[in-house]
Structures are given as structure tokens and as C-alpha cells.
Amino acid sequence: MLRTLGPLKRFRDEIDLGLLAPEVRRAWKQARASNHWSSLRNLLQEPNFKKLRADSIQLNNDAITLAFPSSADTTHLRSICKALIPWRIGPYQLGGVAIDAEWRSHIKWERIAPILGPVENQRVGDIGASNGYFLFKLSQNNPEVALGFDPIDRCWLQFSVLQHLIRDPRVGFVPTGIMTLEAFPEFFDLLLCMGVIYHQRDPFLACKRLFHSIRRGGRVVLESLTIPESGSKLLILKERYAKMRNAWAIPTAEALESLLLRAGFVATEIHRFGPITTTEQRRTEWAPYESLADFLDPLDPSRTIEGYPAPHSAAVVAHKPM
Ligand SMILES: C[S@@+](CC[C@H](N)C(=O)[O-])C[C@H]1O[C@@H](n2cnc3c(N)ncnc32)[C@H](O)[C@@H]1O
């Protein structure tokens, strides 16, 4: 798994390793103590998985699609992917293994790709990368490097399995959260931060971290669940939102912009994408738990089960001054 940090090696002089290394060591220790790791360790050592490599990769389909040589045995790959349920973002077609994730992330990609701007030869980060679906999508635009950050060990393991099959040396994974951007001063040309800000206890500080790690003239795409109201408002949650225990405050689209302006960004553009639907987020065989349909009021889907406004999606693109 530590191999996923490989793309960082050539930038070691620009990264504060004194800050980052202890965080990565802690994440590694935690991952090795996890249930996922103990059920996977032996499977990952299976020779027919170890030698499995994609011989073609299609990144412009809805599903990231890998093909293997006809002689390849993908039996262990299926068991490994099953052991890593739930798959939150996707879809993936890994030879004959079709992973229908909870989120049909190609729908988000179609909304976000047109507002990203140029990616070629840029240093791109995806904060809250989950298993790396958007990193691989970004890789088709030839970034200098595309680095995902996510503190959940299952996400790191899912990414590691995909990267083992794909082997793109420009794509890497840092198994830590948004606060460790402190170790990447003025490093990125473009940061994506999608579906993360409402999980932050201090969204102002989180946006400061984004600002700190973007180069002058660089940009951020901050996407979030939002409440569909006008004005710059932050709904501070008394309790769960859409059954999520780890959501703290849901912004309006304008409040997303305000968070970025307060962090120092300028030249903002707001994009409102409308309500999240059960076409985009739903229970599947690969994410067999409650999903959006269970989080909305069955009698009034414009409300969450707790009575809050149901989630919309919006993104703000903002620039760091030169
Ligand atoms: C709702 S999912 C969004 C996934 C993906 N970015 C998307 O937009 O579809 C939130 C992701 O953020 C990750 N996450 C949670 N806390 C985080 C933190 N402090 N820093 C970075 N990522 C975090 C979660 O593990 C999860 O993968």
C-alpha cells in the first residue's frame, strides 16, 4: 500500500515530510489493524492477483473499464473486490468484474469536467478521493501528477487494488485528511474538494488549508451537498443530516463561495446543479446498505428524514491571487 505514495518521491524537497511522515505512519498502523486488512492480506499475495495487469484501460466510458489478457484469472480479483465492500464511488468494469458503486460518479464527472479548466501538465489533488475514481478520470487529461487524499483505510485499499491493475506512475494516494495539506505549501495547481466540506467541524480552517497548498494563480473546485436556499447561510445541524452522524453544517451555494472568499480566494464562479437524485445515489449489490431513498422523507422527498431541506449539489471554482 505504501507504494501508492510513490509519485511523491520526486517532490520530496517541496513537501514538509516532518509533518506528513508521522501521519502516514499512523494511517499505515491503523490500516494494518483493520478487519479489511486481515481478510485481504492473504488474497493480495495470491500469485494470479500479484501478476494481474490491465492490458487496456478505457477512461472515457461511464465505468472505468479495464481489460486483461485472455489467459488472466480474475477469480481472486472478484474476491478481493467483494472483501472491500462498500464501494461508494464508481462504476468500474474490471474485466468480468462489474462494480456498480453506490454513486454513479460519472454523473458528477459530467458536471465537474467542464468547469475544471486545463489539467495537462498540472499538479492536481483530489481531497476526499475515496477509491480514486476521479483521479483516474483526471489522468486522461495528462496531469503532471494526480494525488488523492482520504483518511479511510478501505478507500486506500480500494485505490491500491485499482492502481495495482492500472500502474499509472502519475497517480498516487496519501492516506490522510484535508488538514495534512499543511505539508504541501503552494504545491498544487488545481485542487478538487468534493463531498467533504460538510464533514468538517471547522470548514473555515479546511478552506484555509486548501488555500495554503495551492500555488499563486492556481484554483480550487469546492463541491458540496447544499441546501437550496438563497443567501450565504450555513445550516448548523442539531443532529444527523440524511442519517449522517458525521455531518456538521450544510452550506448554501453562496455560503460555499463565502468560505472560499474568507480563505483568501478571488474570482469565484458558482455552479448550482439541482437536487441529488436516486438515479445518482442508490443501494447496489456493491454498496448493500441504506442510501438516498432511505434518507429522504417518504411523503415529501424535498425534505430529509429529519425534516431538513433535501440535499442539492453545487460547486464553486475560485482562484488564488498571483
Ligand atoms: C461523500 S464522500 C465524497 C467522495 C468523492 N469526493 C465524491 O465527491 O463523490 C466523502 C469522502 O471524504 C472522505 N473524508 C472524510 N473526512 C475527510 C477529511 N478530513 N479529509 C479528506 N477526506 C475526508 C471520506 O472518506 C469520503 O471518501
The ligand as a Gaussian input file, in Angstrom:
#p B3LYP/6-31G(d) Opt

LIG

0 1
 C      -19.234000      11.939000       0.369000
 S      -17.683000      11.195000       0.040000
 C      -17.237000      12.058000      -1.434000
 C      -16.382000      11.235000      -2.347000
 C      -15.991000      11.935000      -3.664000
 N      -15.094000      13.045000      -3.408000
 C      -17.216000      12.424000      -4.375000
 O      -17.403000      13.640000      -4.469000
 O      -18.021000      11.607000      -4.838000
 C      -16.620000      11.951000       1.236000
 C      -15.196000      11.407000       1.207000
 O      -14.404000      12.247000       2.036000
 C      -13.575000      11.441000       2.837000
 N      -13.223000      12.220000       4.038000
 C      -13.811000      12.216000       5.258000
 N      -13.152000      13.056000       6.084000
 C      -12.150000      13.605000       5.369000
 C      -11.105000      14.532000       5.652000
 N      -10.975000      15.063000       6.871000
 N      -10.238000      14.845000       4.680000
 C      -10.350000      14.314000       3.438000
 N      -11.309000      13.420000       3.108000
 C      -12.200000      13.078000       4.055000
 C      -14.411000      10.208000       3.097000
 O      -13.599000       9.111000       3.476000
 C      -15.081000      10.007000       1.759000
 O      -14.324000       9.204000       0.900000

